[in-house]
Amino acid sequence: MGFLMSNSLLSIYARSLGASVSAIGMLISVFSISSILFRLIAAPVMDTYNRRYIVMFSTIMMAAAFFGFSISNDMSALIVFRLIQGCGMAFGNSCCLAMVAETLPKDKYGTGIGYYSVAQVVAQAMGPPIGLWAVDLVGFRMTFAFTSCLMLIATLLAFRIKNKFQRTKKLKLTFNNIIAKEAILPASLMFLQHGGYVIVNSLLVIYSASLGVTANIGLYFTVVACTMLVTRPLVGRLTDRFGLVKVAVPALFCNVASYFILSYSTSLAGFLLSGFIAAFGQGACAPAVQALSMKSVKNERRGAASSTNFIGMDMGNLIGPSAAGRIAESFGYTTMWRTMTAPFILAALVMLVFKKVIARIEDTFASKPAANS
């Protein structure tokens, strides 16, 4: 919730400081630089130490970043604290995914990760609208201070996690411990879809303002999130039954359709229709690809697989907004939305080309004895 609030608010805050669209795109992307760098050690750390304490470290770093946003007066300061935020993200989301993967029965893997991702959906429903409302009420500084408090609450919740841990090895920084080669294909798919989708959080509000559609634009995120509450668990069950490719390829073209609708929209109704359709795309693909990355490795390498998965996501977060910002400045927002359908189309093509590899990963996972047996 804090991350989604900051993404939507940072672009507006930077705009109020006089930043250009391309500079805003860079600000949104720059946290991925530190996130990618710290993920190089996050995987072996997660597979060596108690993940509960790693999550606590992550939330403290995020709290510091949000507090930094609240006291920043220029782009340089925002960039510094955005880099700190990236450090927290490097450990937090991948560690949580690895912990979830340990608890799931393999016959309900996609379903379970779909339910886990519902927490992200609820945050997406609440974060941007609450952030926009809070800025109108108390301003940027107090709103960012509030998100810092949210992360401190998350630190206390992380302390309450009950997980069995017994250290079995020493920390070793080797390529095999940092990157799970088996998970590179899912990570590539994550890179493509997030490279396309992340621009919604960073540029949608500015785009709607350029069209004069400012009233209730936060409803876009609410529509997406509320629809995902249904689509993510449903798609998880469909993926468990029919496999990733048959479910995700049609879903990716929902994202394509949603961006074309955005490029033609001139009213709130068009934005909301786009959000409803996008939920079938993003709602289907993200948890399904995350599940595939976890299925691709043995239990003891889930930290490496999770980190590899999120490196792909970070690369998409790094390149997507910057590229979109430059396209918007040079050719306008209409061209930007239509051009940024390319990552979704390419992801669908990659799935079709490697469908046998994906099927082999799913079949191998299904044939393994259960971790808890």
N, C-alpha and C positions, 0 to 999 in steps of 0.2 A: 504494500500500500504506500509506504514511504517513497519507494523508488518510482512508482507510477505517478504519485503526486509531484515529485521533483521533476520528472521528465516534462510533464505538461506545463509546470510553472516556470521552470528555468528558461524556456524559450521566451515566454512573455516578459519575465524579469530582465533577461538580457536585451530584449527589444526595447524595454523602457530605459535601458542604459545607453541606447543608441547603437547597438550591435547590428550588423548586416545579417541577411538571411544565411549566407555562407558561414559567417562567424558563429551563428547560432547552431548550424548543423555541426560545426567542429566542436562546439561546447558539449552538445549532446553526445557526440561520438567519442570524445577524448577519454572518458572514463574507461573505455574499452582498452586503451593502451596499458594502463596500470593493471586492469583486470587480467589481460592476457599475460603480462609479465609475471604476476603473482600466481597465476594458474600453473606456471611451470614448476612451482614448488608445492602448490596446493594438493595435487594428486598424491605424491608420496607422503605428504604430511597427513592427509586424510586416511590413507591406508596403513598408517603407523600409530597415530595417537587417537585418543578418545574424541570422537566427532562432536560430542556434546559441547566440549570446551572450545572446539574450533568454531562452532556456530556462535557461541557467546562472544568470541573475539571478533567475528564478523559483524555482529550487531553493534558492538561498541564502536568499531570503525565507522559504520554507517551513521551512528548517532553523532560522531565527531564531524562527519562531512556535512550533515544537515545543519548542525549548529554553525558550521563555517559559512554555509550559504546565508544564514540569517544575519551574519555580521559583515558580509562582503559588500563592497561599494563599486567594484569594477570587474571587468572581464578576467583580468589576471587572477584575482582572488577566487573567482568562481571556478576557473580552470584548475587551480591548485586543489580546491576541496572536491572537485569532480574526480580528480585523480585518486584522492583518498577514498572516495566512494567506490571507485573501481576496485581498490584493494579489498574492501569489505565484501563486495560482490563476488570476487574471485573465490573466496572460501565459503561463503554462505549458501548460495543456491545449489552449487554442485554437491556440497556436503549434505544438505537436506535431501536431495534426490537420492544419493547413495544410501542414506539411512532408511528412506522409504522403501527402496528396492530390497533391502534385507528382510523386510517384514511381509512381503507379498507372496501368496501362493502363485506358482507359475501359470496355472490355468486361468488366472484372473489378473495377469500382469498388466495388460493394457487397460482393463477396467480400473484397477487399483491406482495406477498413475493418473488415469483420467479423473478419479475422485480427488487425488492429491492436488491436481491442478485446479480443482474447483476453488481452493483457497486463493489462488492467484486471480481467478475470475471474480470472486467476491471483492478482492482488493481493487481490481480494475473497475468494478461497478462503483465502488465507494471513493477510491482515491482521487481521480481527476475532478469529479463534480464537487467533492468536499474541498479539494484544494482551491478550485476557482471560487467557491462560495466563501472560503476563509479569507482569501486575498481581498475580496470585496469588503469583508467585514473588519479585518484587523491588519491587512497589509501583508506584504511578502515576508518581512522579517519575523513577525510573530507566527506566521504559518509554517515557515521552515523550522522555527524553534519547536513548534508542536510536533512536526515529523521527527525531530530529534528525540523528543520524549517518547514517541511511539517506539523507536528503536531501543530505548532503555527498557521499556516494558517487555519488548521482545527478548532482551537479554535475560530478564528474570524468568520468562517462560522457557527459554532454552535451558536454563539451569534445572528446570523441573523435568526435563526429558529423562526417562528411565531407559537406558540402553545398556546391554551387556557388553563389557569391554575387557579384553585381556590382551595386553601387548605381546606380540609374538615375533616381532622383528625390529631391527634397527632402521633408522631413517637412511635411505640411500637415494641420492639424486642421479638416477640413470634415465636414459631416454625411454626405456621400457616401463619405468615407474611413472614417468611424467605423461607420456602419450600412449594410449591404447590403440595400436595400429588396427585392431579389429573394429574399433569404433569410428574410424576416419570417414567411412561412407555416411553413417548417420550424422556425424558432425558437419559434413559437407552439405547435407540437406538442411540442417539447422542454419548454417551460414546463409544459404540462399533465401530461405523463407523469412528469416529475421531481417536480413538485409533489405527485403522488400517491405516487411510489415512495420518495422520500428519507426518509419517516417510518420506514421499516423500519430504516435504520441508526441513527436517533436514539432511537426509542422501543421497538423490539422487545424489547431486553434487559430494560428496566424492566417492560414488559408481562408478559413471561414470569415475572419475579420476583414480580409481584403474584399470579400463579397458582400459585406454588411450583414452577415448571418452571425450575430453574436449572442442573441438572447437564447438561453437554454442549450447552447452547443454542447454543454457537459452531458446532455442526454444521449449524445452519440455513444459515449463510453458506457453509459448505463444500458443502452440497448444491446451493445456488443456483449457485455458481461452477462446480462440476464439471459440472453440467448445461449451463451456458452454454458450456463448452468445446466441446460438440457443437453446440448450437443456433445460436451466433453465426455460425460459418463456413457452416453449412448454410443458415441463413436469408439470409445474404448472397448465396449462389448462387441461392436461390429469388427474391430481390428482383431480381437481375440478369435473371432469366428472365421473371418474371411481373409485376414492378412493385411499388411500395411498398404501394399500397392493398390489393391482394389478399392480401398477406402480413401486413401490420401490423394490420389491423382485427381479424382473429381473434385475433392475439397479444395485443392490448389487453384482450380479454375473458378471457384467461388471468390477467391481473393482477386483474381484477374477481373471478374465482373464487377466487384465492389469498387475497384479503382477507376474503372471506366465510368461507373455511375457518379463517383466523386468528381471526375473531370467535367461532367455535364451539369452538376448540381448548382442551383442558384437559390435554393431555399432549404430550410431545416428538414423538410420532409425527405428531400433527396439524400441528405446526409444520414438520416436515420435509416432509410432503406439500404444505403451502402453498408452501414454498420451491421444491420441484420444479416445481410448476405455474407459479410466478412467473417461473422462468427462461425459460420459453417466451415470456412476455410481454416482460419487460425485455430478454431476450437478442435478441429479434427487432427491437424498435422503436428502441432507442437508436442502434445503428450504421446502421440503414437511414435514419433521419431525418438523421443526421450526413452520410451520403452524399448525400442530397437537397440539403442546404444547400450542399455543395461543387459539386454539379452545376448549381446555379442561377446561378452567376456565371462570368465569364471567369477565366482563370488568374491574371492580375495582381491580382484582387480576392478571392483566397481568404482572405487575412488578415481582411478585413472580414467575409466570410461566416462564417468560423470564429468570430470574435468575436461576431457577431450570434447565431449558434447557441448559444454559451455564455452570452450575456446571457439568452436564454430559459431556459436551465438554471438560471442563478443566481436568476432571478426565482422559479422553482419551488422552489429550495432555500430561498429567503427566506420565501416565503408558506406552503409546505406544512407544515413542522414547527410553526410558530407557530399556524397554524389547527388542526392536529391536536392540539396540546397543550391549547388552549382547549376543544376539543370533549371531549377525554378528561377534563379537570377538571370540566366542567359535566355531562356525560352518561355518562361511563364509556368504557372502552376498546372495549367491544363496539360501541357506537354509532359510535365514532371510526373503526374499521376499515371499517364498512359505509358510512359517509358519505364516506370518502376514496376510495371506488370512483368517485365522480362525475368526477374529472379524467380517468380512463381512458375512461369512457363518452363524455365530451365530446370527447376527442381522436379517438375513432373516428368520431363524428358529423362533426367538422371534416374528416377525411379523405374521408368520403363526399360531403360537400357540395362540396369542392374537388378532387374526383378528376380532373376534366378539367384543372385547372391543374397538378396534380401530374404527370399524364400528359404534358402539354406540356413541362414542365421535363425530364422523362426523355427524351422524343423529341428535343428540341432538343440535349441533351447528346450523345445517341447519334449525331446527324448531324454534329457538329463534327469537324473533322480532329484527330487525336491531337496532344497537346502536344509529343510527342517526334519527330513526323514531320518 
